Amino acid sequence: MTADEIVARTDPGAPARLSGEDLESILGRADSLWEDPTGIAGPIRTIGLGELTLVQESTPDGEVFLRRFGSPESARRFVDARLAAYERMWDG
């Protein structure tokens, strides 16, 4: 599947599940990439792809999901909230 086809499957309100090949296709087309370590489930990646801002995260079981956001700022707020949740997990 091409990166454009993968992005077309995303919905701003819900994540799209990706295969490893799909993830590689997206990462190969990324204009920019930021990674934030979670310490539990691999990094959360914020991906710039043309005018789009995407966030990719994985579950501890290795499932990969991609979400589309309306702006880099809204993606950052989402990532910050996720990182705070992971931090609370570490604190018990």
N, C-alpha and C positions, 0 to 999 in steps of 0.2 A: 504494500500500500504506500502511496506517495505521502509526503508530508502534508500536502494540500488536502488530500482525502482524509487523513487522520484529523486534521484541524476541523474539517467540515463536520466530523462526528462529535466534536465537543459542543457543549452547551454551557453558557455562562452560569447556569444554575446547578449543574450536576457534572460530576467527573466522567470521563470516558476511560474505559479500561484499555490498556495497551499491551501488545506483545513486546518482547525484547527487540524484535526487528523494527516494529513501529517506533519504539523509543529511539533506536539508532538513527532512523530516518529523520526524526524531528531534530535530534541533537546535531546531526550532520548539516542541517539547514539553518541552525540558529545563528542569528546576527549577534546576539549577546547571551551570556549565561552567567548566572550567579548561583553559587551553591551554599546552602546553610546546613551544617551537620546537625543531625538529630540525636545521634548517639544510640539510637534504637533501630531505626528502619532505613538507614542510608540517608543521603542528603535530600533535602528539598531543593529542587532546582527551579529558578525563575528564568524563563526562556523568552528572549525577544526574537520574534519571527516576523520581519516586516513591521507592519503596524500593530501586530498582535502581541499580547503579553500572556504567556502560558505559565502554569505552575505544574511541575511534575513531582509526584511523591510516590513512595512505595510503602506497602504494609510490611510488618515484620515477617510475613510469610512470603514476601517477594512479589506480590501483585503490584502492578504499576498503573498509576492513574494520571490523567492529564486534565487540567481545568483551564478554561479560558477566562480572562478577566478584561474588564473594560479599560483599564489603565494600569501602568506600572505601580501607581500608588495603591490601588485597590488590591493588587497582587501582594504588595509588601505588607499591607494590613493583615491579609489572610495568613501569610507566612509567619508574621510576628505572633499571631494568635496560636498557630500550630506549634511554634517553638515554645511558647509559654506553656502550652499543654504538655509538651514533652518534658519541660523543666519540672512541672508539677509531678510528673510520673517519677522522676528521679528523686524528688523530695519525699515521696511516699505518701 
